[in-house]
Amino acid sequence: MKVTVDELDKLLRTDIGDPKLILDHEQFRIVPVGSLRRYPEALGVISRAALRAQLPDGRKPTTRELATRAKILNSRLTSHG
């Protein structure tokens, strides 16, 4: 499984409070941090706050910027898998 630009875009747009992108049984999910205990086998990928901290302030990130973040996250997921 690889993180896509669409997954990161969904994470930025979600209405869920304090969301985190996780990988659970070969499926990406966006869940509130407080509900992570429901997914004991899940691998945490990134929180919205962490993603926003890595992107430029004050404007919507470009597809290229999100693609760069996805590439970095995928390399980290590969090293864990």
C-alpha positions, 0 to 999 in steps of 0.5 A, spaced: 500 500 500 502 506 498 499 513 500 497 517 495 496 525 494 488 523 494 489 520 501 493 526 504 488 531 501 482 527 504 486 528 511 487 536 510 479 536 508 476 532 513 471 535 518 474 529 523 477 533 529 484 531 530 484 526 525 490 521 523 491 517 517 492 510 519 494 503 515 489 498 517 489 491 514 491 494 507 486 500 507 488 507 509 483 510 514 482 517 517 480 516 524 480 521 530 486 520 534 482 518 540 479 512 536 486 509 535 485 503 540 479 501 536 485 499 530 490 495 534 494 492 528 494 499 525 500 503 523 499 510 524 501 514 518 501 521 519 496 526 523 493 532 520 497 537 524 504 534 522 502 534 515 500 541 515 507 543 519 510 540 513 507 544 508 507 552 506 503 556 511 497 560 508 495 557 502 493 550 499 498 546 498 500 544 491 499 537 488 507 537 487 508 538 495 503 533 497 506 528 492 513 529 495 510 528 502 507 522 500 513 519 497 517 520 504 511 517 507 511 511 503 519 510 504 517 510 511 512 505 510 516 501 506 522 501 511 517 498 517 513 493 512 
